[in-house]
């Protein structure tokens, strides 16, 4: 959430930068400034009323001591009237602050100046490319056929048990899945990330804290009886560990990683791009989360990108990094880099990670602050990234490593799987 101070400092800059995301903020920014003026006036009136009440309270005591009961009663009547006025002012103040908060929650984060202009994924910028493209024969199979051939994933059984988008991993498919999870967690540990195991459901306050609410409620599974939400990513519970927390200067940076199942309704998704593992309602992911001082967050972002790149290199997958344009970025992000791997049998790029810096946007919602050396509290910067999401990694590994003898397991995973080839 943008701060009032950010908006007041340069409202025209805010409007201009949000236009890069395709968001017309002019009317909302004007409304916020108007409400802020009203809020400050109401607060001043409320404070003045409070001072008047204190003055009359002292007078009543003095009058009672002097035996001037009639005058004391008159003062009490004025106090009663003032309290009614103060109650009305307080109600207006609360209503104004709620309206301001609702508007602020509806305004996305400002894209930083490195974000390119553009409306759709076609306007994203390829930053970097690596890895070798596999040379597969014309008879190469997509991962859904390989999964059936080698009895790795049963998509039909998932439909029977739950519905489309909930696959059942079987035998070596399940082992490979667990191997990827443990490999990603071990690599995150080596990079200094402290592992946490978070809940898979969160309350409404957590959804608001990281920005899933009120923007993405239609994409989240909602347990209405308890008003809890299934997490779309471990970013939500892990970042919310630091909601309403003031960290000491020497506690930063915070580096956490977490494995979790992720649940997304993916409303509106259909067609060939959702076949197999390409788009699921439930999938596994290892997430990395960082809480940083503002001056260090962009160096941290580069470290996170390097970490994800290193994972893909160890897996031997061809990859590229996209710097997302304004129109393709998330509501909460200040800048996002997507990692995609090439799926040789499908002949297309598949997104496997997003690494983002949210600057102070999430921290302001979360009230996640740190106490600086000058003893003042300041908002932190929050960052997160997939390291990595499993379904499309699994799809690319199966497709790209298929041979006439079977599917070759990357060397970095063999100590976890216990086998070198799926045959």
Helices and strands as residue ranges (DSSP letters): H 4-9, H 11-19, H 26-65, H 69-105, G 121-123, E 125-130, H 143-149, E 153-154, H 155-161, E 168-169, H 172-190, E 194-195, E 201-203, H 204-210, G 217-219, E 222-223, E 228-230, H 234-239, G 240-242, E 246-248, G 249-251, E 254-263, G 272-274, E 282-292, G 294-296, H 297-315, E 319-323, G 326-328, E 335-343, E 348-357, H 361-366, E 369-371, E 377-379, E 381-389, H 390-400, E 402-403, E 406-408, G 411-413, H 414-417, E 421-422
